[in-house]
C-alpha cells in the first residue's frame, strides 16, 4: 500500500506538469481546429529561459519563473503571427496548419542546437533535495512545488475561462467563430490571447520539467505525452486535458513502479490507440467533424 501511495504522489506531480502542457493544445485546438505541434518548441524555450534567467542573470526563482512564462507567451504570439495568421487570412486547409506547426517545431529545435548547442544543462539546486517525510512516504520538494504551482495555474485558467468576460469570449469563439464575430467579438484578438495563455503555461511547464530533469534541445518531445493526455481527456476540453494528464501521469508511474520503466512509453501509446479506437473524442471531448 505504501508503494502504491508513493507512486500515486509521483504520478500526480508529473501529471500536473503534463496538464500545463496539454491545456495549451486544447486551447488552440478549440479555437483554430488543429493540433499545434509547435507547442513543444515553446516548452523547450521556456526551460532555457528559466535556466539562463537563474544562472546567467542571477534572478530569484519566482522572478525567473514568471519571466520565463511571459517570454514564452511572447514567443507563442510571434509564432501565431508568422506561421499561422497568413494561413488563417488565406483560409488555408487545416493540413497546412499542421505542416506549418511541424516546420516551426523543427526550426525552433535546430536554432537552439545551432546557437546554444546540444549540451545538456542542469538547473542549480533551488530547493533542498531532502524529501518531506510523511510516515513511510517521501515527497520530493520539487515534486510538491510542481504540483502546487501547476494546481494554482490551472485553477486560475479554469476561473478565467468560466467566470470572466475574456473566458466567455473564448468559449463563444470556440463554439462558432463566425457567429461570435457577428456578435462583436474580435476573433483575431481572441486567437492571440489563446496563444499567449498557452505559451505562458508552456513556459511554466518547461521550467518545472527542466528543474525536475535536465534542459536540452529535444526536451520539447515530452509534449507527445501531453498530446496523448489531451486526446485522452478530449481535445478542445480544458478540464478534460487536466483529467487526462493526471490519469496519464499516474498510469505511467504505477507502470514504472510495478512493472518496469521501460514500459511506461509503451503503455502511453497503447492508451492513445485504445482511446482513438474506442472513444475518439476522449473522456470529456465533444464530437466534431472538421478538426485535424
C-alpha positions in Angstrom: 0.0 0.0 0.0 2.9 2.4 0.8 4.5 1.8 -2.6 1.1 2.5 -4.3 0.7 5.8 -2.4 4.3 6.7 -3.3 3.7 6.1 -7.0 0.4 8.0 -6.8 2.2 11.0 -5.4 4.8 10.9 -8.1 2.1 10.5 -10.7 0.2 13.5 -9.5 3.4 15.5 -9.7 4.3 14.7 -13.3 0.7 14.6 -14.3 0.2 18.2 -13.2 3.0 19.3 -15.4 1.6 17.3 -18.3 -1.6 19.3 -17.7 0.1 22.6 -18.1 1.3 21.4 -21.4 -1.9 19.8 -22.5 -4.2 22.8 -21.9 -2.2 24.7 -24.5 -3.0 22.1 -27.1 -6.7 22.1 -26.1 -7.0 25.9 -26.1 -5.5 26.2 -29.6 -7.5 23.2 -30.9 -10.8 24.6 -29.5 -10.3 27.9 -31.4 -8.3 27.0 -34.6 -9.3 23.4 -35.0 -5.8 21.9 -35.4 -3.1 20.4 -33.1 -0.3 22.9 -32.5 2.8 20.7 -32.7 5.0 23.8 -32.3 3.9 23.9 -28.7 6.9 21.6 -27.8 9.3 24.3 -29.1 7.7 26.9 -26.8 8.1 24.5 -23.8 11.7 23.9 -24.7 12.4 27.7 -24.9 10.6 28.1 -21.6 13.1 25.6 -20.0 16.0 27.5 -21.5 14.6 30.9 -20.4 14.3 29.8 -16.8 17.8 28.3 -16.8 19.5 31.4 -18.2 17.5 33.8 -16.0 18.6 31.9 -13.0 22.2 31.0 -13.9 23.3 33.9 -16.1 21.2 36.8 -14.8 21.0 35.5 -11.2 17.3 36.3 -10.9 15.5 34.9 -7.9 13.5 31.9 -8.8 10.0 33.4 -8.5 11.1 36.3 -10.8 12.8 33.9 -13.3 9.8 31.6 -13.3 7.3 34.4 -14.1 9.7 36.0 -16.6 10.1 32.6 -18.4 6.3 32.3 -18.7 6.0 35.8 -20.1 8.8 35.3 -22.6 7.3 32.0 -23.7 3.9 33.7 -24.2 5.5 36.3 -26.4 7.2 33.6 -28.4 3.9 31.8 -28.9 2.3 35.1 -30.1 5.2 35.6 -32.6 4.7 32.0 -33.9 1.0 32.7 -34.3 1.6 35.9 -36.2 4.3 34.5 -38.5 3.3 30.8 -39.1 -0.5 30.7 -38.7 -2.1 34.1 -39.3 -1.2 34.2 -43.0 -2.9 30.8 -43.3 -6.0 32.0 -41.5 -6.2 35.0 -43.8 -6.0 32.8 -46.8 -8.5 30.3 -45.3 -6.0 27.5 -45.9 -6.9 23.8 -45.2 -6.2 22.5 -41.7 -3.5 20.2 -43.1 -1.4 23.3 -43.9 -1.6 24.4 -40.3 -0.2 21.1 -39.1 2.6 21.2 -41.7 3.5 24.7 -40.6 3.4 23.7 -37.0 5.8 20.8 -37.6 8.1 23.1 -39.5 8.2 25.7 -36.7 8.9 22.9 -34.2 11.9 21.6 -36.2 13.1 25.2 -36.7 13.0 26.1 -33.0 14.8 22.9 -32.0 17.6 23.3 -34.6 18.1 27.0 -33.9 18.8 26.2 -30.3 21.2 23.4 -31.4 23.0 25.9 -33.7 23.2 28.8 -31.3 23.2 27.4 -27.7 24.4 23.9 -28.5 23.2 20.4 -27.8 24.8 20.2 -24.4 22.5 19.0 -21.5 22.2 21.7 -18.8 21.1 21.2 -15.2 19.3 23.8 -13.1 21.1 24.7 -9.8 19.6 23.3 -6.6 17.0 25.8 -5.8 15.2 23.6 -3.3 16.6 21.2 -0.8 17.0 17.6 -2.0 15.9 16.3 1.4 12.4 14.9 0.9 9.5 15.7 3.1 8.6 12.6 5.1 5.0 11.7 6.0 5.2 8.3 7.7 6.8 5.9 5.2 6.1 8.3 2.3 8.8 10.5 0.8 7.6 13.7 -1.0 10.3 15.5 -3.0 10.2 19.2 -2.6 10.4 19.8 -6.3 7.6 17.3 -6.9 5.5 19.2 -4.3 6.2 22.5 -5.9 5.4 21.2 -9.3 2.0 20.0 -8.1 1.2 23.2 -6.1 2.3 25.6 -8.9 0.5 23.6 -11.6 -2.6 23.4 -9.5 -2.6 27.2 -8.9 -2.1 28.0 -12.6 -4.7 25.5 -13.8 -7.2 26.7 -11.2 -6.7 30.3 -12.4 -7.1 29.2 -16.0 -10.4 27.4 -15.3 -11.6 30.5 -13.4 -10.6 32.7 -16.3 -12.4 30.6 -18.9 -15.6 30.0 -16.8 -16.1 33.3 -15.0 -14.6 36.2 -16.9 -15.6 38.2 -19.9 -12.5 37.1 -21.8 -13.2 33.5 -21.0 -16.8 33.8 -22.2 -15.4 35.3 -25.5 -13.0 32.4 -25.8 -15.9 29.9 -25.3 -18.1 31.7 -27.8 -15.3 31.8 -30.4 -14.5 28.1 -29.8 -18.2 27.2 -30.3 -18.7 29.2 -33.5 -16.1 31.7 -34.7 -18.3 33.2 -37.4 -21.3 33.7 -35.1 -19.1 35.2 -32.3 -17.6 37.7 -34.8 -21.1 38.8 -35.8 -21.8 39.4 -32.1 -18.9 41.8 -31.8 -16.1 39.6 -30.6 -12.7 40.2 -32.2 -11.7 36.7 -33.2 -8.2 37.7 -34.1 -7.6 39.2 -30.7 -9.1 36.0 -29.1 -6.7 33.8 -31.1 -3.7 35.9 -29.9 -4.9 35.7 -26.3 -5.3 31.9 -26.5 -1.8 31.6 -27.9 -0.3 33.8 -25.2 -2.1 31.9 -22.4 -1.0 28.6 -23.8 2.6 29.9 -24.2 2.8 31.2 -20.7 1.6 27.9 -19.3 4.1 26.1 -21.6 6.9 28.3 -20.3 6.0 27.4 -16.7 5.9 23.7 -17.6 9.3 23.9 -19.3 10.8 25.5 -16.2 9.3 22.9 -13.9 10.2 20.0 -16.1 13.7 21.3 -16.6 14.2 21.6 -12.9 13.0 18.1 -12.4 15.2 16.6 -15.0 17.6 18.5 -17.4 17.4 21.0 -20.2 18.3 20.1 -23.8 17.0 20.9 -27.3 14.8 17.8 -27.6 13.0 18.4 -24.3 10.0 19.6 -26.3 9.4 16.0 -27.3 7.8 15.5 -24.0 4.8 17.2 -25.5 4.0 13.9 -27.2 2.9 12.8 -23.7 0.8 16.0 -23.2 -0.7 15.5 -26.6 -1.7 12.0 -25.6 -3.1 13.4 -22.4 -5.1 16.0 -24.3 -6.5 13.3 -26.6 -7.2 11.1 -23.6 -9.2 13.8 -21.9 -10.7 15.2 -25.0 -9.1 17.7 -27.4 -10.8 21.1 -27.0 -11.8 20.5 -23.4 -9.6 22.2 -20.8 -11.0 20.2 -17.9 -10.6 17.0 -20.0 -6.9 17.9 -20.7 -6.3 18.3 -16.9 -8.1 15.0 -16.1 -6.3 13.1 -18.9 -2.9 14.5 -17.9 -3.3 13.5 -14.2 -4.5 10.0 -15.2 -1.7 9.5 -17.7 0.9 10.6 -15.1 -0.5 8.2 -12.5 -0.7 5.3 -15.1 3.0 5.9 -16.1 4.3 6.0 -12.6 2.4 2.9 -11.5 3.6 1.1 -14.6 7.2 2.1 -13.7 6.8 1.1 -10.1 5.0 -2.3 -10.6 6.2 -3.5 -14.0 9.2 -1.6 -15.5 10.1 1.9 -16.5 10.8 0.5 -20.0 7.0 0.0 -20.5 5.8 3.5 -19.5 6.0 4.9 -23.0 4.5 1.7 -24.4 1.6 2.0 -22.1 1.1 5.7 -23.0 0.9 5.0 -26.7 -1.2 1.9 -26.2 -3.6 4.1 -24.3 -3.7 6.6 -27.2 -4.5 3.9 -29.7 -7.2 2.5 -27.4 -8.9 5.8 -26.9 -8.8 6.6 -30.6 -10.4 3.3 -31.4 -13.0 3.1 -28.6 -13.8 6.8 -27.9 -12.1 9.1 -30.4 -13.5 12.3 -28.7 -11.8 11.3 -25.4 -13.3 11.3 -21.9 -14.7 14.8 -22.0 -14.4 15.9 -25.6 -17.3 16.8 -27.9 -18.0 15.4 -31.4 -16.6 17.5 -34.1 -16.0 16.9 -37.8 -13.6 19.4 -39.3 -10.9 19.4 -36.7 -7.5 17.8 -37.5 
